[in-house]
Amino acid sequence: MVTKRILKIALAATYLFCISGVVSQDIPSLKELFKNDFLIGAALNISQITEKDPVEDALIRRQFNSVTPENIMKAEHMQPRWNEYNFEPSDQLVAYARKNNMKVNGHALIWHSQLPPFMRQMKDKDSVRSFFVNHINTIAARYDGKIDSWDVVNEALEEDGTLRKSIFWEKLGEDYIVEAFRLAQKAAPNTKLYYNDYNIEQPKKRAGAIAIIKKIQAAGVRIDGVGIQGHWRSYDMPLKNIEESVKEFAALGVEVMFTELDLGVLPNPWDGNSAELSKTSEGSARMNPYTAGLPDSVAQTQAKAYADLFKLFLKYRQYITRITFWGVGDGHSWLNGWPIRGRTNYPLLFDRQLQPKPAFFSVVATGK
Ligand code: XIL
């Protein structure tokens, strides 16, 4: 009986070793390849943080030296009810990162999205202010010295570069961003503080981000860096704007990071009038064309897009401190569910079986 069980366990272990061996040992390691250039990160979900899948865990440990929690440090998870905090998942993240020698970027202290239900309807200014102050103070202080950095404010801008009319803007006024950094600086003196947003490579929104950074600096408050999220599409890369942004942000004396990189391959519902089309069945097939697999030509376009991007990152390596992918394998990417639910997208470097894609090898080629 006992020998049978031991045999079974040994077989399972060999099997796991073999598959994880294919992925994790036989291919180059991005964190090694770029170790003199920038950190290589991934956004991880709770099952990855708690090492549910040993094969995936081996891949994560081999490839990444930085981690951003995909959801667990957002306000709805950290403070699900008024003044009731749930630290356990974040503590697990800290332990996981420490064990694996990875940096942690906290994401995110102040953001209009994924707020706890009690916040969403809040009308009273004083209550919003108490939430704002207590949330930052409690969480930033608890993780100071345990994590490396915070996205202090996430997505505060509209596309035209003006401030987003979020609950924080509405109830606290436009200085809330400087205030958030001031509070974070006090509560977390040993933690780097970043502003993070999408599309801030685009000229108008970039100007808005520059204005935010300058305003924080002019107030004598610390801001250490800016994160360009990098949710782009493989067939439509804004390379020129990305390059301009790196230069302009770097000129402000802050670190530049690419914090949520994924290059989707599916049509964008906001191009032309395809949004309406997506609601019809003909439209949805058109909006979800690769359910049977990623065609080679599309994989190649994506591989080239990733290579172009990494060449640019390397060109500005003295300013760029971290590249974080928003996920590990295509199967768990948020882009399968957004902006249209139930699609089959392929935005990352590893496929649904966690095997490296052409995009992985094209990125590797830039590092050699
Ligand atoms: C996404 C997560 O990936 C999803 O799991 C979640 O349902 C919604 O949020 N910009 C951000 C991230 O700053 O926090 C978002 O993450 C993606 C867009």
Residues whose N, C-alpha, C, O or C-beta is under 5 A from the ligand:
A	BS01	XIL	E70 W334
